[in-house]
Amino acid sequence: MNQLSQRAEVSYNIIKAIYRNPYRPTNTDTVNRIAHALGVPATVLLEDVSEEEMVREQRALAAELAVLPRRPGRQPRRQAP
């Protein structure tokens, strides 16, 4: 992720946030920068997903993140409803 962040000139935290939640709103400039850094058209990074499928996958991602061990000293994240 660090190399991609540097090559795309996009914040590491944004790359990490997209990786953790691919459904997060992301501006087109960011998508274009990432695609260019990967050497692919931006359309390769996009997918048309139904609202129901998105919600289902977001819940699955949240469940996966909830069971990951936390580093000492970090506060647990609040779960979205």
KOLNUNU-434693 format. One record per residue: x, y, z of N, C-alpha, C, CB in turn; residue number from 1; residue in one letter. Coordinates in nm, 2 decimals. Glycine has a CB too. Example, Ala and Ser with C-alpha at 12.3 -4.5 7.8 and 13.67 -1.06 7.14 Angstrom:
2
@n.c1: 1.32, n.c2: -0.57, n.c3: 0.78, ca.c1: 1.23, ca.c2: -0.45, ca.c3: 0.78, c.c1: 1.32, c.c2: -0.33, c.c3: 0.78, cb.c1: 1.13, cb.c2: -0.45, cb.c3: 0.90, seq: 1, type: A
@n.c1: 1.28, n.c2: -0.22, n.c3: 0.71, ca.c1: 1.37, ca.c2: -0.11, ca.c3: 0.71, c.c1: 1.29, c.c2: 0.00, c.c3: 0.79, cb.c1: 1.41, cb.c2: -0.06, cb.c3: 0.57, seq: 2, type: S
***
This chain:
81
@n.c1: 0.08, n.c2: -0.12, n.c3: 0.00, ca.c1: 0.00, ca.c2: 0.00, ca.c3: 0.00, c.c1: 0.09, c.c2: 0.13, c.c3: 0.00, cb.c1: -0.09, cb.c2: 0.00, cb.c3: 0.12, seq: 1, type: M
@n.c1: 0.20, n.c2: 0.12, n.c3: 0.07, ca.c1: 0.29, ca.c2: 0.23, ca.c3: 0.07, c.c1: 0.34, c.c2: 0.27, c.c3: -0.07, cb.c1: 0.41, cb.c2: 0.21, cb.c3: 0.17, seq: 2, type: N
@n.c1: 0.38, n.c2: 0.17, n.c3: -0.14, ca.c1: 0.43, ca.c2: 0.19, ca.c3: -0.28, c.c1: 0.32, c.c2: 0.25, c.c3: -0.37, cb.c1: 0.49, cb.c2: 0.06, cb.c3: -0.34, seq: 3, type: Q
@n.c1: 0.20, n.c2: 0.20, n.c3: -0.36, ca.c1: 0.09, ca.c2: 0.25, ca.c3: -0.44, c.c1: 0.06, c.c2: 0.39, c.c3: -0.40, cb.c1: -0.03, cb.c2: 0.16, cb.c3: -0.42, seq: 4, type: L
@n.c1: 0.06, n.c2: 0.42, n.c3: -0.27, ca.c1: 0.04, ca.c2: 0.56, ca.c3: -0.23, c.c1: 0.14, c.c2: 0.65, c.c3: -0.29, cb.c1: 0.05, cb.c2: 0.56, cb.c3: -0.07, seq: 5, type: S
@n.c1: 0.27, n.c2: 0.61, n.c3: -0.28, ca.c1: 0.37, ca.c2: 0.70, ca.c3: -0.34, c.c1: 0.36, c.c2: 0.72, c.c3: -0.49, cb.c1: 0.51, cb.c2: 0.65, cb.c3: -0.30, seq: 6, type: Q
@n.c1: 0.34, n.c2: 0.60, n.c3: -0.56, ca.c1: 0.33, ca.c2: 0.61, ca.c3: -0.71, c.c1: 0.21, c.c2: 0.69, c.c3: -0.75, cb.c1: 0.32, cb.c2: 0.47, cb.c3: -0.76, seq: 7, type: R
@n.c1: 0.10, n.c2: 0.67, n.c3: -0.68, ca.c1: -0.03, ca.c2: 0.74, ca.c3: -0.72, c.c1: -0.04, c.c2: 0.88, c.c3: -0.66, cb.c1: -0.15, cb.c2: 0.66, cb.c3: -0.67, seq: 8, type: A
@n.c1: 0.05, n.c2: 0.92, n.c3: -0.57, ca.c1: 0.05, ca.c2: 1.05, ca.c3: -0.51, c.c1: -0.09, c.c2: 1.07, c.c3: -0.44, cb.c1: 0.07, cb.c2: 1.16, cb.c3: -0.61, seq: 9, type: E
@n.c1: -0.13, n.c2: 0.96, n.c3: -0.37, ca.c1: -0.25, ca.c2: 0.96, ca.c3: -0.29, c.c1: -0.21, c.c2: 0.92, c.c3: -0.15, cb.c1: -0.36, cb.c2: 0.86, cb.c3: -0.35, seq: 10, type: V
@n.c1: -0.27, n.c2: 0.99, n.c3: -0.05, ca.c1: -0.24, ca.c2: 0.96, ca.c3: 0.09, c.c1: -0.25, c.c2: 0.81, c.c3: 0.12, cb.c1: -0.34, cb.c2: 1.04, cb.c3: 0.18, seq: 11, type: S
@n.c1: -0.16, n.c2: 0.76, n.c3: 0.20, ca.c1: -0.16, ca.c2: 0.62, ca.c3: 0.25, c.c1: -0.29, c.c2: 0.59, c.c3: 0.32, cb.c1: -0.03, cb.c2: 0.60, cb.c3: 0.34, seq: 12, type: Y
@n.c1: -0.33, n.c2: 0.68, n.c3: 0.40, ca.c1: -0.46, ca.c2: 0.66, ca.c3: 0.47, c.c1: -0.58, c.c2: 0.65, c.c3: 0.38, cb.c1: -0.48, cb.c2: 0.77, cb.c3: 0.57, seq: 13, type: N
@n.c1: -0.58, n.c2: 0.72, n.c3: 0.27, ca.c1: -0.69, ca.c2: 0.70, ca.c3: 0.17, c.c1: -0.68, c.c2: 0.56, c.c3: 0.11, cb.c1: -0.68, cb.c2: 0.81, cb.c3: 0.06, seq: 14, type: I
@n.c1: -0.56, n.c2: 0.52, n.c3: 0.07, ca.c1: -0.54, ca.c2: 0.39, ca.c3: 0.01, c.c1: -0.59, c.c2: 0.28, c.c3: 0.11, cb.c1: -0.39, cb.c2: 0.37, cb.c3: -0.03, seq: 15, type: I
@n.c1: -0.55, n.c2: 0.30, n.c3: 0.23, ca.c1: -0.59, ca.c2: 0.20, ca.c3: 0.33, c.c1: -0.74, c.c2: 0.20, c.c3: 0.35, cb.c1: -0.52, cb.c2: 0.23, cb.c3: 0.47, seq: 16, type: K
@n.c1: -0.80, n.c2: 0.32, n.c3: 0.36, ca.c1: -0.95, ca.c2: 0.33, ca.c3: 0.37, c.c1: -1.02, c.c2: 0.26, c.c3: 0.26, cb.c1: -0.99, cb.c2: 0.47, cb.c3: 0.39, seq: 17, type: A
@n.c1: -0.97, n.c2: 0.28, n.c3: 0.14, ca.c1: -1.04, ca.c2: 0.22, ca.c3: 0.02, c.c1: -1.02, c.c2: 0.07, c.c3: 0.03, cb.c1: -0.98, cb.c2: 0.27, cb.c3: -0.11, seq: 18, type: I
@n.c1: -0.90, n.c2: 0.02, n.c3: 0.07, ca.c1: -0.88, ca.c2: -0.12, ca.c3: 0.08, c.c1: -0.97, c.c2: -0.18, c.c3: 0.18, cb.c1: -0.73, cb.c2: -0.15, cb.c3: 0.12, seq: 19, type: Y
@n.c1: -0.99, n.c2: -0.12, n.c3: 0.30, ca.c1: -1.07, ca.c2: -0.17, ca.c3: 0.40, c.c1: -1.22, c.c2: -0.16, c.c3: 0.37, cb.c1: -1.05, cb.c2: -0.09, cb.c3: 0.53, seq: 20, type: R
@n.c1: -1.26, n.c2: -0.06, n.c3: 0.29, ca.c1: -1.40, ca.c2: -0.04, ca.c3: 0.26, c.c1: -1.41, c.c2: 0.01, c.c3: 0.11, cb.c1: -1.47, cb.c2: 0.06, cb.c3: 0.35, seq: 21, type: N
@n.c1: -1.41, n.c2: -0.09, n.c3: 0.02, ca.c1: -1.41, ca.c2: -0.05, ca.c3: -0.12, c.c1: -1.54, c.c2: 0.03, c.c3: -0.16, cb.c1: -1.40, cb.c2: -0.17, cb.c3: -0.21, seq: 22, type: P
@n.c1: -1.64, n.c2: 0.04, n.c3: -0.08, ca.c1: -1.76, ca.c2: 0.11, ca.c3: -0.11, c.c1: -1.76, c.c2: 0.25, c.c3: -0.06, cb.c1: -1.88, cb.c2: 0.03, cb.c3: -0.05, seq: 23, type: Y
@n.c1: -1.65, n.c2: 0.29, n.c3: 0.00, ca.c1: -1.65, ca.c2: 0.43, ca.c3: 0.06, c.c1: -1.65, c.c2: 0.53, c.c3: -0.06, cb.c1: -1.52, cb.c2: 0.45, cb.c3: 0.14, seq: 24, type: R
@n.c1: -1.71, n.c2: 0.64, n.c3: -0.04, ca.c1: -1.71, ca.c2: 0.74, ca.c3: -0.15, c.c1: -1.57, c.c2: 0.78, c.c3: -0.18, cb.c1: -1.80, cb.c2: 0.86, cb.c3: -0.11, seq: 25, type: P
@n.c1: -1.53, n.c2: 0.78, n.c3: -0.31, ca.c1: -1.39, ca.c2: 0.82, ca.c3: -0.35, c.c1: -1.41, c.c2: 0.91, c.c3: -0.47, cb.c1: -1.31, cb.c2: 0.69, cb.c3: -0.38, seq: 26, type: T
@n.c1: -1.33, n.c2: 1.02, n.c3: -0.47, ca.c1: -1.34, ca.c2: 1.11, ca.c3: -0.59, c.c1: -1.27, c.c2: 1.05, c.c3: -0.71, cb.c1: -1.29, cb.c2: 1.24, cb.c3: -0.55, seq: 27, type: N
@n.c1: -1.32, n.c2: 1.09, n.c3: -0.83, ca.c1: -1.27, ca.c2: 1.04, ca.c3: -0.95, c.c1: -1.12, c.c2: 1.07, c.c3: -0.97, cb.c1: -1.35, cb.c2: 1.09, cb.c3: -1.07, seq: 28, type: T
@n.c1: -1.07, n.c2: 1.18, n.c3: -0.92, ca.c1: -0.93, ca.c2: 1.21, ca.c3: -0.94, c.c1: -0.85, c.c2: 1.10, c.c3: -0.86, cb.c1: -0.89, cb.c2: 1.35, cb.c3: -0.88, seq: 29, type: D
@n.c1: -0.89, n.c2: 1.06, n.c3: -0.75, ca.c1: -0.82, ca.c2: 0.96, ca.c3: -0.67, c.c1: -0.82, c.c2: 0.82, c.c3: -0.75, cb.c1: -0.88, cb.c2: 0.94, cb.c3: -0.53, seq: 30, type: T
@n.c1: -0.94, n.c2: 0.79, n.c3: -0.80, ca.c1: -0.95, ca.c2: 0.66, ca.c3: -0.88, c.c1: -0.86, c.c2: 0.67, c.c3: -1.00, cb.c1: -1.10, cb.c2: 0.64, cb.c3: -0.92, seq: 31, type: V
@n.c1: -0.86, n.c2: 0.78, n.c3: -1.07, ca.c1: -0.77, ca.c2: 0.79, ca.c3: -1.19, c.c1: -0.62, c.c2: 0.78, c.c3: -1.15, cb.c1: -0.80, cb.c2: 0.92, cb.c3: -1.25, seq: 32, type: N
@n.c1: -0.58, n.c2: 0.84, n.c3: -1.04, ca.c1: -0.44, ca.c2: 0.84, ca.c3: -1.00, c.c1: -0.40, c.c2: 0.70, c.c3: -0.96, cb.c1: -0.42, cb.c2: 0.93, cb.c3: -0.87, seq: 33, type: R
@n.c1: -0.49, n.c2: 0.62, n.c3: -0.89, ca.c1: -0.46, ca.c2: 0.49, ca.c3: -0.85, c.c1: -0.45, c.c2: 0.40, c.c3: -0.98, cb.c1: -0.57, cb.c2: 0.43, cb.c3: -0.76, seq: 34, type: I
@n.c1: -0.54, n.c2: 0.42, n.c3: -1.07, ca.c1: -0.54, ca.c2: 0.34, ca.c3: -1.19, c.c1: -0.42, c.c2: 0.37, c.c3: -1.27, cb.c1: -0.67, cb.c2: 0.37, cb.c3: -1.28, seq: 35, type: A
@n.c1: -0.38, n.c2: 0.49, n.c3: -1.29, ca.c1: -0.26, ca.c2: 0.53, ca.c3: -1.36, c.c1: -0.13, c.c2: 0.46, c.c3: -1.29, cb.c1: -0.24, cb.c2: 0.68, cb.c3: -1.37, seq: 36, type: H
@n.c1: -0.13, n.c2: 0.47, n.c3: -1.16, ca.c1: -0.01, ca.c2: 0.41, ca.c3: -1.09, c.c1: -0.01, c.c2: 0.25, c.c3: -1.11, cb.c1: -0.02, cb.c2: 0.44, cb.c3: -0.94, seq: 37, type: A
@n.c1: -0.13, n.c2: 0.19, n.c3: -1.13, ca.c1: -0.13, ca.c2: 0.05, ca.c3: -1.15, c.c1: -0.12, c.c2: 0.01, c.c3: -1.30, cb.c1: -0.27, cb.c2: -0.01, cb.c3: -1.10, seq: 38, type: L
@n.c1: -0.13, n.c2: 0.11, n.c3: -1.38, ca.c1: -0.12, ca.c2: 0.09, ca.c3: -1.53, c.c1: -0.24, c.c2: 0.02, c.c3: -1.59, cb.c1: 0.00, cb.c2: 0.00, cb.c3: -1.55, seq: 39, type: G
@n.c1: -0.36, n.c2: 0.05, n.c3: -1.53, ca.c1: -0.48, ca.c2: 0.00, ca.c3: -1.58, c.c1: -0.58, c.c2: 0.11, c.c3: -1.61, cb.c1: -0.54, cb.c2: -0.11, cb.c3: -1.49, seq: 40, type: V
@n.c1: -0.68, n.c2: 0.09, n.c3: -1.69, ca.c1: -0.79, ca.c2: 0.20, ca.c3: -1.71, c.c1: -0.87, c.c2: 0.21, c.c3: -1.58, cb.c1: -0.88, cb.c2: 0.16, cb.c3: -1.83, seq: 41, type: P
@n.c1: -0.92, n.c2: 0.32, n.c3: -1.54, ca.c1: -0.99, ca.c2: 0.34, ca.c3: -1.42, c.c1: -1.12, c.c2: 0.25, c.c3: -1.42, cb.c1: -1.04, cb.c2: 0.49, cb.c3: -1.41, seq: 42, type: A
@n.c1: -1.17, n.c2: 0.22, n.c3: -1.53, ca.c1: -1.29, ca.c2: 0.14, ca.c3: -1.54, c.c1: -1.26, c.c2: 0.00, c.c3: -1.48, cb.c1: -1.34, cb.c2: 0.12, cb.c3: -1.68, seq: 43, type: T
@n.c1: -1.14, n.c2: -0.05, n.c3: -1.48, ca.c1: -1.10, ca.c2: -0.18, ca.c3: -1.42, c.c1: -1.13, c.c2: -0.18, c.c3: -1.27, cb.c1: -0.96, cb.c2: -0.21, cb.c3: -1.45, seq: 44, type: V
@n.c1: -1.12, n.c2: -0.06, n.c3: -1.21, ca.c1: -1.13, ca.c2: -0.05, ca.c3: -1.06, c.c1: -1.27, c.c2: -0.03, c.c3: -1.02, cb.c1: -1.04, cb.c2: 0.06, cb.c3: -1.01, seq: 45, type: L
@n.c1: -1.36, n.c2: -0.01, n.c3: -1.11, ca.c1: -1.50, ca.c2: 0.02, ca.c3: -1.08, c.c1: -1.59, c.c2: -0.10, c.c3: -1.11, cb.c1: -1.55, cb.c2: 0.14, cb.c3: -1.16, seq: 46, type: L
@n.c1: -1.70, n.c2: -0.11, n.c3: -1.03, ca.c1: -1.79, ca.c2: -0.22, ca.c3: -1.05, c.c1: -1.93, c.c2: -0.16, c.c3: -1.01, cb.c1: -1.76, cb.c2: -0.34, cb.c3: -0.96, seq: 47, type: E
@n.c1: -2.03, n.c2: -0.20, n.c3: -1.09, ca.c1: -2.17, ca.c2: -0.16, ca.c3: -1.06, c.c1: -2.23, c.c2: -0.27, c.c3: -0.97, cb.c1: -2.25, cb.c2: -0.15, cb.c3: -1.19, seq: 48, type: D
@n.c1: -2.26, n.c2: -0.22, n.c3: -0.85, ca.c1: -2.31, ca.c2: -0.32, ca.c3: -0.74, c.c1: -2.45, c.c2: -0.27, c.c3: -0.69, cb.c1: -2.21, cb.c2: -0.33, cb.c3: -0.63, seq: 49, type: V
@n.c1: -2.54, n.c2: -0.36, n.c3: -0.67, ca.c1: -2.67, ca.c2: -0.32, ca.c3: -0.62, c.c1: -2.66, c.c2: -0.27, c.c3: -0.47, cb.c1: -2.77, cb.c2: -0.44, cb.c3: -0.63, seq: 50, type: S
@n.c1: -2.75, n.c2: -0.19, n.c3: -0.43, ca.c1: -2.76, ca.c2: -0.14, ca.c3: -0.29, c.c1: -2.76, c.c2: -0.26, c.c3: -0.19, cb.c1: -2.88, cb.c2: -0.05, cb.c3: -0.27, seq: 51, type: E
@n.c1: -2.84, n.c2: -0.36, n.c3: -0.22, ca.c1: -2.84, ca.c2: -0.48, ca.c3: -0.13, c.c1: -2.71, c.c2: -0.55, c.c3: -0.12, cb.c1: -2.95, cb.c2: -0.57, cb.c3: -0.18, seq: 52, type: E
@n.c1: -2.64, n.c2: -0.57, n.c3: -0.23, ca.c1: -2.51, ca.c2: -0.64, ca.c3: -0.23, c.c1: -2.41, c.c2: -0.55, c.c3: -0.16, cb.c1: -2.47, cb.c2: -0.66, cb.c3: -0.37, seq: 53, type: E
@n.c1: -2.41, n.c2: -0.42, n.c3: -0.18, ca.c1: -2.32, ca.c2: -0.33, ca.c3: -0.11, c.c1: -2.34, c.c2: -0.34, c.c3: 0.04, cb.c1: -2.34, cb.c2: -0.19, cb.c3: -0.15, seq: 54, type: M
@n.c1: -2.46, n.c2: -0.34, n.c3: 0.09, ca.c1: -2.49, ca.c2: -0.34, ca.c3: 0.23, c.c1: -2.44, c.c2: -0.48, c.c3: 0.29, cb.c1: -2.64, cb.c2: -0.32, cb.c3: 0.26, seq: 55, type: V
@n.c1: -2.47, n.c2: -0.59, n.c3: 0.22, ca.c1: -2.43, ca.c2: -0.72, ca.c3: 0.26, c.c1: -2.28, c.c2: -0.73, c.c3: 0.27, cb.c1: -2.48, cb.c2: -0.83, cb.c3: 0.16, seq: 56, type: R
@n.c1: -2.21, n.c2: -0.68, n.c3: 0.17, ca.c1: -2.06, ca.c2: -0.69, ca.c3: 0.18, c.c1: -2.00, c.c2: -0.59, c.c3: 0.28, cb.c1: -2.01, cb.c2: -0.65, cb.c3: 0.04, seq: 57, type: E
@n.c1: -2.06, n.c2: -0.48, n.c3: 0.30, ca.c1: -2.02, ca.c2: -0.39, ca.c3: 0.41, c.c1: -2.03, c.c2: -0.45, c.c3: 0.55, cb.c1: -2.09, cb.c2: -0.26, cb.c3: 0.41, seq: 58, type: Q
@n.c1: -2.14, n.c2: -0.52, n.c3: 0.57, ca.c1: -2.16, ca.c2: -0.59, ca.c3: 0.70, c.c1: -2.06, c.c2: -0.70, c.c3: 0.71, cb.c1: -2.30, cb.c2: -0.65, cb.c3: 0.70, seq: 59, type: R
@n.c1: -2.03, n.c2: -0.78, n.c3: 0.60, ca.c1: -1.93, ca.c2: -0.88, ca.c3: 0.61, c.c1: -1.79, c.c2: -0.82, c.c3: 0.64, cb.c1: -1.92, cb.c2: -0.96, cb.c3: 0.48, seq: 60, type: A
@n.c1: -1.76, n.c2: -0.71, n.c3: 0.58, ca.c1: -1.63, ca.c2: -0.64, ca.c3: 0.61, c.c1: -1.62, c.c2: -0.60, c.c3: 0.75, cb.c1: -1.61, cb.c2: -0.53, cb.c3: 0.51, seq: 61, type: L
@n.c1: -1.73, n.c2: -0.54, n.c3: 0.80, ca.c1: -1.73, ca.c2: -0.50, ca.c3: 0.94, c.c1: -1.72, c.c2: -0.61, c.c3: 1.04, cb.c1: -1.87, cb.c2: -0.42, cb.c3: 0.97, seq: 62, type: A
@n.c1: -1.78, n.c2: -0.73, n.c3: 1.01, ca.c1: -1.76, ca.c2: -0.84, ca.c3: 1.09, c.c1: -1.62, c.c2: -0.89, c.c3: 1.09, cb.c1: -1.86, cb.c2: -0.96, cb.c3: 1.05, seq: 63, type: A
@n.c1: -1.55, n.c2: -0.89, n.c3: 0.97, ca.c1: -1.41, ca.c2: -0.93, ca.c3: 0.96, c.c1: -1.32, c.c2: -0.84, c.c3: 1.04, cb.c1: -1.37, cb.c2: -0.94, cb.c3: 0.82, seq: 64, type: E
@n.c1: -1.35, n.c2: -0.71, n.c3: 1.03, ca.c1: -1.26, ca.c2: -0.62, ca.c3: 1.11, c.c1: -1.28, c.c2: -0.63, c.c3: 1.26, cb.c1: -1.30, cb.c2: -0.47, cb.c3: 1.06, seq: 65, type: L
@n.c1: -1.40, n.c2: -0.66, n.c3: 1.30, ca.c1: -1.44, ca.c2: -0.67, ca.c3: 1.44, c.c1: -1.36, c.c2: -0.79, c.c3: 1.51, cb.c1: -1.58, cb.c2: -0.70, cb.c3: 1.46, seq: 66, type: A
@n.c1: -1.32, n.c2: -0.89, n.c3: 1.44, ca.c1: -1.25, ca.c2: -1.00, ca.c3: 1.50, c.c1: -1.10, c.c2: -0.99, c.c3: 1.49, cb.c1: -1.29, cb.c2: -1.13, cb.c3: 1.43, seq: 67, type: V
@n.c1: -1.05, n.c2: -0.89, n.c3: 1.41, ca.c1: -0.90, ca.c2: -0.87, ca.c3: 1.40, c.c1: -0.85, c.c2: -0.82, c.c3: 1.53, cb.c1: -0.87, cb.c2: -0.77, cb.c3: 1.29, seq: 68, type: L
@n.c1: -0.73, n.c2: -0.88, n.c3: 1.57, ca.c1: -0.67, ca.c2: -0.83, ca.c3: 1.70, c.c1: -0.63, c.c2: -0.68, c.c3: 1.69, cb.c1: -0.55, cb.c2: -0.92, cb.c3: 1.73, seq: 69, type: P
@n.c1: -0.64, n.c2: -0.61, n.c3: 1.79, ca.c1: -0.61, ca.c2: -0.47, ca.c3: 1.80, c.c1: -0.47, c.c2: -0.45, c.c3: 1.86, cb.c1: -0.71, cb.c2: -0.39, cb.c3: 1.88, seq: 70, type: R
@n.c1: -0.40, n.c2: -0.35, n.c3: 1.81, ca.c1: -0.27, ca.c2: -0.32, ca.c3: 1.87, c.c1: -0.30, c.c2: -0.26, c.c3: 2.01, cb.c1: -0.19, cb.c2: -0.21, cb.c3: 1.79, seq: 71, type: R
@n.c1: -0.21, n.c2: -0.28, n.c3: 2.11, ca.c1: -0.23, ca.c2: -0.23, ca.c3: 2.24, c.c1: -0.24, c.c2: -0.08, c.c3: 2.24, cb.c1: -0.11, cb.c2: -0.27, cb.c3: 2.34, seq: 72, type: P
@n.c1: -0.33, n.c2: -0.03, n.c3: 2.32, ca.c1: -0.35, ca.c2: 0.12, ca.c3: 2.34, c.c1: -0.45, c.c2: 0.18, c.c3: 2.24, cb.c1: -0.22, cb.c2: 0.18, cb.c3: 2.32, seq: 73, type: G
@n.c1: -0.50, n.c2: 0.10, n.c3: 2.15, ca.c1: -0.60, ca.c2: 0.16, ca.c3: 2.05, c.c1: -0.74, c.c2: 0.13, c.c3: 2.10, cb.c1: -0.57, cb.c2: 0.10, cb.c3: 1.91, seq: 74, type: R
@n.c1: -0.82, n.c2: 0.23, n.c3: 2.08, ca.c1: -0.96, ca.c2: 0.22, ca.c3: 2.11, c.c1: -1.04, c.c2: 0.14, c.c3: 2.00, cb.c1: -1.03, cb.c2: 0.35, cb.c3: 2.14, seq: 75, type: Q
@n.c1: -1.13, n.c2: 0.06, n.c3: 2.04, ca.c1: -1.21, ca.c2: -0.01, ca.c3: 1.94, c.c1: -1.30, c.c2: 0.09, c.c3: 1.86, cb.c1: -1.30, cb.c2: -0.12, cb.c3: 2.00, seq: 76, type: P
@n.c1: -1.32, n.c2: 0.05, n.c3: 1.73, ca.c1: -1.40, ca.c2: 0.14, ca.c3: 1.65, c.c1: -1.55, c.c2: 0.12, c.c3: 1.68, cb.c1: -1.38, cb.c2: 0.11, cb.c3: 1.50, seq: 77, type: R
@n.c1: -1.63, n.c2: 0.22, n.c3: 1.66, ca.c1: -1.77, ca.c2: 0.21, ca.c3: 1.68, c.c1: -1.83, c.c2: 0.14, c.c3: 1.55, cb.c1: -1.84, cb.c2: 0.35, cb.c3: 1.70, seq: 78, type: R
@n.c1: -1.92, n.c2: 0.05, n.c3: 1.57, ca.c1: -1.98, ca.c2: -0.02, ca.c3: 1.46, c.c1: -2.09, c.c2: 0.06, c.c3: 1.40, cb.c1: -2.03, cb.c2: -0.16, cb.c3: 1.50, seq: 79, type: Q
@n.c1: -2.10, n.c2: 0.07, n.c3: 1.27, ca.c1: -2.21, ca.c2: 0.14, ca.c3: 1.20, c.c1: -2.34, c.c2: 0.05, c.c3: 1.22, cb.c1: -2.18, cb.c2: 0.16, cb.c3: 1.06, seq: 80, type: A
@n.c1: -2.45, n.c2: 0.12, n.c3: 1.23, ca.c1: -2.58, ca.c2: 0.04, ca.c3: 1.24, c.c1: -2.61, c.c2: -0.04, c.c3: 1.12, cb.c1: -2.69, cb.c2: 0.13, cb.c3: 1.27, seq: 81, type: P
***
